[in-house]
């Protein structure tokens, strides 16, 4: 049985109330989280906000505390993990900003999002979090696709299975979400630049 298949089986056992499954699942869950955190950090600009192991560890602790989730499969797990990682990273960025009292925020590289126009390649994590909150109010499906892809490192195929949509539909939503994010982040960068002028 593949590791993904084993994870799905153990997640279902855990949801069915078999506590012994948690012990077998822990190393697989941690490995999945570490892999997602590594994928995210590889895309991060130099000097990441949080170390890979710390991000994976924090996400793991929050995931194992999810007692009311009925795990369906690995894709469901990764979708929940992507939400948790997003919250951890944005909370960490807020804390850093408070500690620096408005000091320079390390930019988050968005080049991996393959935004068509290269005029904006960096944005701070708080701006991305605010943009995703706005996108969620407009179109929760597109926001979920961005979140699962960006923070969870999920493939388009995994996202399509998770959302029970066709691959083509998910890819179209992904493209339109990238365009929307580009515009939103460009507007945010322009407004911040204008407010910084003397």
C-alpha angles and dihedrals in degrees: 000000000000120000090247090052091047091050091051092049092048093046090054091048090050091051089049089059101260103142093187088069090067092066093052091042098051098080092044093048092047091049091050092049093047090050092050091047091049091050090051094046092049087062092045121100118254113291099036119218092236133015117254095242093048091050092048091046094049091047091048092053091050093045096051087051090061097103097160098054117106100209112218102180146319093290090055089050092050091048092054090043091054090054091049093047091050091053093047093050095046092046089049091050090050091051092048091050092050091049092050090044094227095328123151113308115218106247121240114227112233097179091110089061085070095226106189097227114060096202090105119040101150132049131163118256093241091057089050091049091051091047091051090050089054092046090051090056090051101037120359093187094059090045091052091050091052092045095049092046098040103037101021099040090224121164121241089250092054091048091050091052092046093051093037091234134126118270089239092055092050091049091051091050090047092053094048091045091053091051091048092048091049091054094044094048092044090053090047092049091047093049092048090047091051092049090051093057116103 
